[in-house]
């Protein structure tokens, strides 16, 4: 696989589960050579859901696309030495293994920088190393709880709930990819490597509070915390005569056109609750309830035609199944079917961004089998064939078929 904006970049990937693999998958999508280091048995995400064959789940197909896999027992000194040999010749190292565990393995930043002083070393952790929660285990649900997401959902729905996807892993994984790319850019400009720590909790605290701190930003506070519009219990897809529709008039012009479309154009001028964005936000429940009442009187198709003609933002809610049939995604070739050498026909998604010149590679490597590239990666580290055969014979390194 060649080409793309990160062609020539090599990343040693010691990540597992969701957050870390999502981060490094982004780097792989842009054309970097991502070497995924797996323990015997492979990444746990290989085994979730209903795979066609052992260790090749649907989740893993998407998170590991474009990567190479070396399967090696890092608890063995010979394995650690092999990984350090690899680390000496890569641009970056990424892990979401806890720092104490990496130190026990001899793969902490200080150990790795001894063999590669210019390496960009990315550590994704649950909680920043400077605080009292440092070193605690962290998963998506725990960080959702810590960053107030269930209580936000309680305010808007009446029940404390988690977002029904591993949203935090992907939000923080994206932030970690940004940090890694910034570190690589700094290295390119200065020649200096460094360690970058990206904590889940602090990243999500910033993510949530940048919207919901609101009047608590000021001293003295000007309001309670919480953005009323997004917390409104009336904010939801609205029932039509035959289905549901998401509708969001936002600015003054959109609200005026909406009121005119439903025959109530006078409200924006006559009702002070709806005159400005500030007053509309203060009275958002009443406003959204009014939209909900109106939408019940026409079908979804009737509303789509009316609202599109008035240039008012709206969207028919998808199911997971209908999302995969969305006509816009079909237009841009977002999905395609490919023949996997072991899993048969699989649905893959393209990199969403478009580039005029250094286009990310299309196609390329499928998600690898456990240790599929163990032998070739060990050879790249400088080990000869006899040394590699010895590691395989002693099951320190593994190639699963």
Secondary structure, DSSP 8 states (H G I E B T S, - for coil): ---STTTT-EEEEE--TTHHHHHHHHHHHTT-EEEEEE-TT--GGGGSS--SSTT--HHHHHHSTTEEEEEE-TTSHHHHHHHHHHHTT-SEEEE-S-HHHHHHHT-SHHHHHHH-TT-EEEEEESS-TTSTTTT----HHHHHHHTTHHHHHHHHHSS----SS-HHHHHHHHHHHHHHHHHHHHHHHH---EEEEEEHHHHHHHHHHHHH-GGGGSSS-SS-SS-HHHH-TT-S-EE-SSSEEEE---SHHHHHHHHHHTT-TTHHHH-GGGSSHHHHHHTHHHHHHHHHHHHTTS-HHHHHHHHHHTT--EE----HHHHTT-HHHHHTT-EEEEEETTTEEEEEE--S---SSS---SS------TTTTHHHHHHHTT--HHHHHHHHHTTSEE---
